[in-house]
Amino acid sequence: MARFNGGVDQPATATVPNHKETTMTSWIKTLSAVTLTAAGLGLFTGSAFAQGTSSLADKQAQRVDNRQERQSDRITQGVESGQLTVREQARLEQQQRHINRLERRTEADGKVTAKEAVRMEHAQDRASHQIHRQKHDRQRRGG
């Protein structure tokens, strides 16, 4: 016996889904519902994350600026105390200018990647170490 179904003649057994088809259909419906829910949550949390990332980037930029300021102060203090020679001062200030250029290039595109942040941190670590070494190397400014 054939039934009329949308203009196509099909056997009656074809219109009754078997157990595997029913399970597969319900699984697909569940998967679709979960996917749509996850996509909706992703949009919601994505915008919240973007706002959080923005503040993280601002905090990172402020941290870099504060550290640069402290390093500059350490160089100035070393010069005033006579711990740094004229040549040492010039090299350290050149290194600080290099870090400032690196920071401008890093922030030029409006976003700082994790790799760029690590590179900036490493440059500042090297500069800090160099300031310490130069201030404590027993060379004194003549005067």
MOMO-V763094 format. One record per residue. N is the residue number from 1. RES is the residue in three letters. SS is DSSP state (H for helix, E for strand, C for the rest). PHI is phi in radians with two decimals (NA if undefined). NEAR is the number of other ideal C-beta (glycine too) atoms within 12 Angstrom. Layout:
N&RES&SS&PHI&NEAR, N&RES&SS&PHI&NEAR
This chain:
1&MET&C&NA&10, 2&ALA&E&-1.95&12, 3&ARG&E&-1.89&15, 4&PHE&E&-1.57&11, 5&ASN&E&-2.37&13, 6&GLY&C&1.13&8, 7&GLY&C&1.51&7, 8&VAL&E&-2.09&11, 9&ASP&E&-1.39&13, 10&GLN&E&-2.32&15, 11&PRO&E&-1.17&12, 12&ALA&H&-1.07&12, 13&THR&H&-1.22&12, 14&ALA&H&-1.28&15, 15&THR&H&-1.46&17, 16&VAL&C&-1.73&13, 17&PRO&C&-1.23&13, 18&ASN&C&-1.46&12, 19&HIS&H&-1.08&10, 20&LYS&H&-1.10&10, 21&GLU&H&-1.15&15, 22&THR&H&-1.12&13, 23&THR&H&-1.11&13, 24&MET&H&-1.14&14, 25&THR&H&-1.11&15, 26&SER&H&-1.16&15, 27&TRP&H&-1.14&14, 28&ILE&H&-1.15&14, 29&LYS&H&-1.09&14, 30&THR&H&-1.12&14, 31&LEU&H&-1.08&14, 32&SER&H&-1.10&14, 33&ALA&H&-1.11&14, 34&VAL&H&-1.13&14, 35&THR&H&-1.09&14, 36&LEU&H&-1.12&14, 37&THR&H&-1.10&14, 38&ALA&H&-1.11&15, 39&ALA&H&-1.12&14, 40&GLY&H&-1.10&14, 41&LEU&H&-1.14&15, 42&GLY&H&-1.08&15, 43&LEU&H&-1.14&14, 44&PHE&H&-1.15&14, 45&THR&H&-1.27&15, 46&GLY&H&-1.08&15, 47&SER&H&-1.21&14, 48&ALA&H&-1.17&14, 49&PHE&H&-1.16&15, 50&ALA&H&-1.09&16, 51&GLN&H&-1.16&14, 52&GLY&H&-1.15&14, 53&THR&H&-1.13&21, 54&SER&H&-1.05&17, 55&SER&H&-1.21&14, 56&LEU&H&-1.12&18, 57&ALA&H&-1.12&24, 58&ASP&H&-1.13&18, 59&LYS&H&-1.13&16, 60&GLN&H&-1.11&27, 61&ALA&H&-1.10&24, 62&GLN&H&-1.14&16, 63&ARG&H&-1.08&20, 64&VAL&H&-1.10&32, 65&ASP&H&-1.09&21, 66&ASN&H&-1.10&15, 67&ARG&H&-1.17&26, 68&GLN&H&-1.06&32, 69&GLU&H&-1.09&18, 70&ARG&H&-1.11&19, 71&GLN&H&-1.17&33, 72&SER&H&-1.09&26, 73&ASP&H&-1.11&16, 74&ARG&H&-1.13&31, 75&ILE&H&-1.15&33, 76&THR&H&-1.04&20, 77&GLN&H&-1.10&18, 78&GLY&H&-1.13&31, 79&VAL&H&-1.19&26, 80&GLU&H&-1.11&15, 81&SER&H&-1.48&16, 82&GLY&C&1.49&18, 83&GLN&C&-1.29&25, 84&LEU&C&-1.98&33, 85&THR&C&-1.42&22, 86&VAL&H&-1.07&18, 87&ARG&H&-1.14&16, 88&GLU&H&-1.09&28, 89&GLN&H&-1.03&29, 90&ALA&H&-1.07&16, 91&ARG&H&-1.14&21, 92&LEU&H&-1.15&34, 93&GLU&H&-1.19&27, 94&GLN&H&-1.10&17, 95&GLN&H&-1.11&29, 96&GLN&H&-1.16&31, 97&ARG&H&-1.11&20, 98&HIS&H&-1.05&21, 99&ILE&H&-1.14&33, 100&ASN&H&-1.10&25, 101&ARG&H&-1.11&17, 102&LEU&H&-1.05&26, 103&GLU&H&-1.11&29, 104&ARG&H&-1.08&19, 105&ARG&H&-1.14&16, 106&THR&H&-1.12&28, 107&GLU&H&-1.57&23, 108&ALA&C&-1.07&12, 109&ASP&C&-1.51&11, 110&GLY&C&1.56&13, 111&LYS&C&-2.46&19, 112&VAL&C&-1.97&29, 113&THR&C&-1.36&16, 114&ALA&H&-1.08&15, 115&LYS&H&-1.11&12, 116&GLU&H&-1.16&25, 117&ALA&H&-1.12&25, 118&VAL&H&-1.14&15, 119&ARG&H&-1.10&20, 120&MET&H&-1.12&32, 121&GLU&H&-1.07&24, 122&HIS&H&-1.13&17, 123&ALA&H&-1.10&29, 124&GLN&H&-1.21&34, 125&ASP&H&-1.06&19, 126&ARG&H&-1.09&21, 127&ALA&H&-1.12&34, 128&SER&H&-1.07&25, 129&HIS&H&-1.09&18, 130&GLN&H&-1.15&29, 131&ILE&H&-1.05&35, 132&HIS&H&-1.04&20, 133&ARG&H&-1.07&21, 134&GLN&H&-1.23&31, 135&LYS&H&-1.25&29, 136&HIS&C&-2.02&17, 137&ASP&C&-1.69&16, 138&ARG&C&1.21&12, 139&GLN&C&-1.52&18, 140&ARG&C&-2.14&18, 141&ARG&C&-1.29&18, 142&GLY&C&-1.28&9, 143&GLY&C&2.84&10
